[in-house]
Amino acid sequence: MKGERAFLRVREAAPMLGISVSAAYGLANAWLDTGGQTGLPAVRLGRSILIPRAAVDRLAAVGSAVGTENRTA
């Protein structure tokens, strides 16, 4: 979306995903340690770990759609 930052701090992304900050750091570090094989997509910029907003948006969209594909009206 226009005007939104492309990257979020871990402490900003965690509540958007409904997880604790420590869980988000654990998942971000797993991503960095495994070269993107597992965890929460993240980049390290200096001493900071940043989460791409697009990754948060994708995860939020998947989470909101889980279990809805077989529902009837």
C-alpha positions as CSV (number, residue, x, y, z in Angstrom):
1,M,0.0,0.0,0.0
2,K,1.1,3.5,-0.7
3,G,2.9,5.2,2.1
4,E,3.6,2.0,4.1
5,R,7.2,1.0,4.8
6,A,8.5,-2.0,2.9
7,F,10.1,-3.5,6.1
8,L,8.9,-3.8,9.6
9,R,10.8,-4.3,12.8
10,V,10.3,-7.7,14.4
11,R,8.4,-6.1,17.3
12,E,6.0,-4.5,14.8
13,A,5.4,-7.6,12.8
14,A,4.7,-9.9,15.7
15,P,1.3,-8.5,16.7
16,M,0.3,-8.3,13.1
17,L,0.9,-12.1,12.9
18,G,-0.6,-12.8,16.3
19,I,2.6,-14.2,17.8
20,S,4.8,-13.0,20.6
21,V,7.9,-10.9,19.9
22,S,10.2,-13.7,21.2
23,A,8.5,-16.2,18.8
24,A,8.9,-13.7,15.9
25,Y,12.6,-13.3,16.7
26,G,13.0,-17.1,16.9
27,L,11.3,-17.5,13.5
28,A,13.3,-14.7,11.9
29,N,16.6,-16.1,13.2
30,A,15.6,-19.5,11.9
31,W,15.1,-18.0,8.5
32,L,18.5,-16.3,8.6
33,D,20.3,-19.3,10.0
34,T,18.8,-21.7,7.4
35,G,19.1,-19.5,4.4
36,G,15.4,-19.1,4.0
37,Q,14.5,-22.8,4.3
38,T,12.3,-22.3,7.4
39,G,11.0,-19.6,9.6
40,L,9.7,-16.0,9.1
41,P,11.2,-14.2,6.1
42,A,13.7,-11.7,7.4
43,V,16.8,-9.6,6.4
44,R,19.6,-8.4,8.5
45,L,20.5,-4.8,8.0
46,G,23.4,-4.0,10.3
47,R,22.4,-5.1,13.8
48,S,18.7,-4.9,12.9
49,I,16.4,-7.7,11.8
50,L,13.7,-6.6,9.5
51,I,10.6,-8.4,8.2
52,P,9.4,-7.6,4.7
53,R,5.8,-6.2,4.9
54,A,4.9,-8.3,1.8
55,A,5.8,-11.5,3.8
56,V,3.6,-10.3,6.7
57,D,0.7,-9.5,4.3
58,R,1.1,-12.9,2.6
59,L,1.1,-14.8,5.9
60,A,-1.9,-12.8,7.1
61,A,-3.8,-13.5,3.9
62,V,-3.1,-17.3,4.1
63,G,-4.1,-17.4,7.8
64,S,-7.4,-15.7,7.2
65,A,-8.3,-18.1,4.3
66,V,-7.3,-21.3,6.1
67,G,-10.3,-23.5,6.6
68,T,-12.7,-21.3,4.6
69,E,-12.4,-23.0,1.2
70,N,-14.8,-25.8,2.0
71,R,-17.4,-23.8,3.9
72,T,-20.9,-23.4,2.5
73,A,-23.1,-20.3,2.8
